[in-house]
Amino acid sequence: MDINKQLEVIKRGAVEIISEDELVKKLESSLKNKKPLKIKAGFDPTAPDIHLGHTVLLRKLRQFQELGHEVYFLIGDFTGQIGDPTGRSELRKQLTKDEVDKNALTYKRQVAKILNLDKLKIVFNSKWFEKMTNAEMLQLTTHATVSQMLARDDFKKRYAKGENISILEFLYPLMQGYDSVVLEADIELGGTDQIFNLLYARELQKDFKQAPQVVITMPLLEGTDGAQKMSKSFGNYIGINEPAGEIFGKIMSISDELMLKYYTLLTDDDLDAVRSMHPKEAKVKLAKIIITQYHSRNEAERAAEDFQKVFSQKETPSDIPEYKTAAGKTIVNILVESGLVASGNEARRAVKQGGVFFNDSKVDNESFTPQSGGILKLGSRRFLKVIL
């Protein structure tokens, strides 16, 4: 594909390219020498689930694959034990190696829904960091200064407030940058909140006599609340492994304005055509596209039918998962053990807020114990057929 067409694909949805002139030169060299560019994106496996916010970056990586370039999916299994301090206002809890390894395994399974694994180079930065001696690690720190790190906005704010910043957190941008040195990355992708780390890698590559990588930043996708970035901690996420019906309902709940951003970053659809549609019709189409991408077309159609039944016709969905359990368990036990909620606190909160129904009756007591089987409803979208 010629350079202009490649640029059109690369620039769609991107916030900033540093710099576009350098990118053009790298693309020209790639075409002339018939040598693909090395595209890098790093992911710290600090949580097991991938949500639509992550897929903004993953879709851009897939586009680079389709353009014929070499994509490196870097799993920061070593740096993940430190935890990226970006955007943090306090010391970050460190994960154990077992926790990081478990999360990394689920990442590989989930990215297969987006990226071509046959053309993907999955690398772990423990491969080089675990081999480094203490002396080599200390030598690496000579490429960074305290003043450089304090120029970073979040560190600057924490320092001004007298809040703790660990030396370990200072090391994180340095180590992320060193990943680019080891891979000799031509281009690195990241969210807009990663700009300091991405630019620092350019400087580190220069120190190691390498051509600096081009930095491409992608926007942070707002969650279903339309305010904060999509995150499990904010409860506004849409996980790609969530049930199709749950994904459908969440997408139907977003604002019309946010819907257009989702179309831009999560689909390849013509935006002018989307703008000409009725907002509800456009959301239904968006929900079907997303579910088809991560589940199947059949599940997308079924989710649309069930949504129509539940919200327009006030009926129960046709395809409800079953959960078999012993008699005598409270509604809180059933909610947690079935996986409808993540914890007892979340289950009790749902009951207190009036969001739990059993056989169409609101459950107002967390000690309620079903005496027979029936339909359990959580919120407006989640159903479970309880069999005692």
Secondary structure, DSSP 8 states (H G I E B T S, - for coil): --HHHHHHHHHTT-SEEETHHHHHHHHHHHHHHT---EEEEEE--SSS--BHHHHHHHHHHHHHHHTT-EEEEEE-TTGGGT---TT-SS------HHHHHHHHHHHHHHHTTTS-GGGEEEEETHHHHTT--HHHHHHHHTT--HHHHHTSHHHHHHHHTT----HHHHHHHHHHHHHHHHHT-SEEEEEGGGHHHHHHHHHHHHHTT----EEEEE---B-TTSSSB--GGGT---BTTS-HHHHHHHHHTS-HHHHHHHHHHH----HHHHHTS-HHHHHHHHHHHHHHHHS-HHHHHHHHHHHIIIIIS----S---EEE--TT--HHHHHHHTTSSSSHHHHHHHHHTT-EEETTEE---TT---SS-EEEEETTTEEEEEE-
